[in-house]
Amino acid sequence: MENIVQARKYALVTGASSGIGRELAALLAREGYALVLVARRTEPMQALAAQLEQAHGTTSVVVGADLGSPEGVRSVVREVTERQLEIDVLVNNAGFGLAGPFTELPNEPQLGMIDLNIRALTALTRELVPAMVARRRGYVLNVASSAAFQPGPLMAVYYASKAYVLSFSAALHEELRGSGVKVTALCPGFTETEFAARAAEHQKPRLFSGPLGKLDARQVAEAGYRALKQGRAVVVPGFTNRLGAWFAPVTPLAVKLRITRYFNASES
Ligand SMILES: NC(=O)c1ccc[n+]([C@@H]2O[C@H](COP(=O)([O-])OP(=O)(O)OC[C@H]3O[C@@H](n4cnc5c(N)ncnc54)[C@H](OP(=O)(O)O)[C@@H]3O)[C@@H](O)[C@H]2O)c1
């Protein structure tokens, strides 16, 4: 396995203020990376930066930015460019979901999922990967979801956004084969983070009560990091989720839709 750590190589992690992103940042710090931490809430990132400095001597740049807006994405790129940071690892993790019937959920947050889960991820990849290609070295970890493997009635936009992330990442993985830049899609199933609270604002899906199990954010981060180092195109942590991903292509669409609808519906 290649040792991907060098002095003053930066890992940029979006959505580093909580959950999977926070765990990925901590892991990358442990591996010797300096960090660029990005999210809207700066306080938890400052606290994480202080903790990682004490534990590993990690240098962190904290960037408060709303990646749901093009200006937010631009401000992150500006920070990287002005400070001349060499980004060796890009982790596109920031994202959110929203459960409920498409026609009843408000329009703005549904479009917001497209802005964050798709647009910001694509824009940051386009901005930061060419320098990796020029250096013939780099890693991109895009956080998709087990939701990427089938359409998701009652979370329609979220599932579709994650299908985009998986498709985009796999395509880029192949495009960049031999370039020295590795691209991996991380596809977790339901994971214990702040995700559920935000996604269940209008309706709480049955899935969030954990009938298919819950993953731990640290384990998800470790699986993602391992796959990244190994240069794998896709990783699905957790046995049940892997089963789902294996069977999805051979399951009739109507069956997939009914099953997914069942788990996305509220219990009451
Ligand atoms: N938890 C799950 O069950 C699960 C399953 C599969 C995939 N995922 C994916 O995993 C990724 C991480 O989610 P998580 O589970 O760790 O949830 P989380 O604890 O809610 O973390 C989401 C992160 O994204 C950031 N974020 C949200 N909106 C943002 C915005 N407009 N601009 C910048 N940052 C923003 C949040 O920070 P601020 O609020 O401070 O901005 C937070 O750091 C997401 O892409 C999610 O879709 C989660």
The ligand as an SDF file (V2000), in Angstrom:
LIG
                    3D

 48 52  0  0  0  0  0  0  0  0999 V2000
  -25.4710    9.8410    8.0670 N   0  0  0  0  0  0  0  0  0  0  0  0
  -25.9230    9.0620    7.1230 C   0  0  0  0  0  0  0  0  0  0  0  0
  -26.7970    8.2100    7.3650 O   0  0  0  0  0  0  0  0  0  0  0  0
  -25.3580    9.1400    5.7310 C   0  0  0  0  0  0  0  0  0  0  0  0
  -25.5180    8.0320    4.8830 C   0  0  0  0  0  0  0  0  0  0  0  0
  -24.9940    8.0940    3.6030 C   0  0  0  0  0  0  0  0  0  0  0  0
  -24.3290    9.2300    3.1710 C   0  0  0  0  0  0  0  0  0  0  0  0
  -24.1990   10.2920    4.0180 N   0  0  0  0  0  0  0  0  0  0  0  0
  -23.4970   11.4730    3.5010 C   0  0  0  0  0  0  0  0  0  0  0  0
  -22.3820   11.7290    4.3200 O   0  0  0  0  0  0  0  0  0  0  0  0
  -22.0200   13.1000    4.2180 C   0  0  0  0  0  0  0  0  0  0  0  0
  -21.7580   13.6460    5.6070 C   0  0  0  0  0  0  0  0  0  0  0  0
  -22.9680   13.6370    6.3410 O   0  0  0  0  0  0  0  0  0  0  0  0
  -23.0440   13.2400    7.8830 P   0  0  0  0  0  0  0  0  0  0  0  0
  -23.8200   11.9960    7.9900 O   0  0  0  0  0  0  0  0  0  0  0  0
  -21.7130   13.3190    8.5150 O   0  0  0  0  0  0  0  0  0  0  0  0
  -24.0150   14.4060    8.3830 O   0  0  0  0  0  0  0  0  0  0  0  0
  -23.7700   15.6780    9.3060 P   0  0  0  0  0  0  0  0  0  0  0  0
  -23.2860   15.2520   10.6500 O   0  0  0  0  0  0  0  0  0  0  0  0
  -25.0530   16.4340    9.2320 O   0  0  0  0  0  0  0  0  0  0  0  0
  -22.6230   16.4720    8.5630 O   0  0  0  0  0  0  0  0  0  0  0  0
  -22.8510   17.2170    7.3980 C   0  0  0  0  0  0  0  0  0  0  0  0
  -21.7200   18.2040    7.2280 C   0  0  0  0  0  0  0  0  0  0  0  0
  -21.9800   18.9760    6.0420 O   0  0  0  0  0  0  0  0  0  0  0  0
  -21.8730   20.3560    6.3780 C   0  0  0  0  0  0  0  0  0  0  0  0
  -22.7600   21.1780    5.5760 N   0  0  0  0  0  0  0  0  0  0  0  0
  -24.1070   21.0730    5.4610 C   0  0  0  0  0  0  0  0  0  0  0  0
  -24.5970   22.0590    4.6830 N   0  0  0  0  0  0  0  0  0  0  0  0
  -23.5240   22.7990    4.2930 C   0  0  0  0  0  0  0  0  0  0  0  0
  -23.3690   23.9480    3.4840 C   0  0  0  0  0  0  0  0  0  0  0  0
  -24.4250   24.5590    2.9110 N   0  0  0  0  0  0  0  0  0  0  0  0
  -22.1280   24.4500    3.3000 N   0  0  0  0  0  0  0  0  0  0  0  0
  -21.0540   23.8600    3.8940 C   0  0  0  0  0  0  0  0  0  0  0  0
  -21.1430   22.7640    4.6390 N   0  0  0  0  0  0  0  0  0  0  0  0
  -22.3600   22.2450    4.8540 C   0  0  0  0  0  0  0  0  0  0  0  0
  -22.2660   20.4300    7.8460 C   0  0  0  0  0  0  0  0  0  0  0  0
  -21.6860   21.5620    8.4600 O   0  0  0  0  0  0  0  0  0  0  0  0
  -22.4470   22.9530    8.7920 P   0  0  0  0  0  0  0  0  0  0  0  0
  -23.8450   22.6070    9.1960 O   0  0  0  0  0  0  0  0  0  0  0  0
  -21.5980   23.5060    9.8890 O   0  0  0  0  0  0  0  0  0  0  0  0
  -22.3580   23.7470    7.5390 O   0  0  0  0  0  0  0  0  0  0  0  0
  -21.6240   19.1770    8.3950 C   0  0  0  0  0  0  0  0  0  0  0  0
  -20.2720   19.4080    8.6940 O   0  0  0  0  0  0  0  0  0  0  0  0
  -23.1660   13.7770    3.4550 C   0  0  0  0  0  0  0  0  0  0  0  0
  -22.7930   13.9680    2.1170 O   0  0  0  0  0  0  0  0  0  0  0  0
  -24.2950   12.7570    3.5450 C   0  0  0  0  0  0  0  0  0  0  0  0
  -25.1910   12.8690    2.4680 O   0  0  0  0  0  0  0  0  0  0  0  0
  -24.6960   10.2600    5.2850 C   0  0  0  0  0  0  0  0  0  0  0  0
  1  2  1  0
  2  3  2  0
  2  4  1  0
  4  5  1  0
  4 48  2  0
  5  6  2  0
  6  7  1  0
  7  8  2  0
  8  9  1  0
  8 48  1  0
  9 10  1  0
  9 46  1  0
 10 11  1  0
 11 12  1  0
 11 44  1  0
 12 13  1  0
 13 14  1  0
 14 15  2  0
 14 16  1  0
 14 17  1  0
 17 18  1  0
 18 19  2  0
 18 20  1  0
 18 21  1  0
 21 22  1  0
 22 23  1  0
 23 24  1  0
 23 42  1  0
 24 25  1  0
 25 26  1  0
 25 36  1  0
 26 27  1  0
 26 35  1  0
 27 28  2  0
 28 29  1  0
 29 30  1  0
 29 35  2  0
 30 31  1  0
 30 32  2  0
 32 33  1  0
 33 34  2  0
 34 35  1  0
 36 37  1  0
 36 42  1  0
 37 38  1  0
 38 39  2  0
 38 40  1  0
 38 41  1  0
 42 43  1  0
 44 45  1  0
 44 46  1  0
 46 47  1  0
M  CHG  2   8   1  16  -1
M  END
$$$$
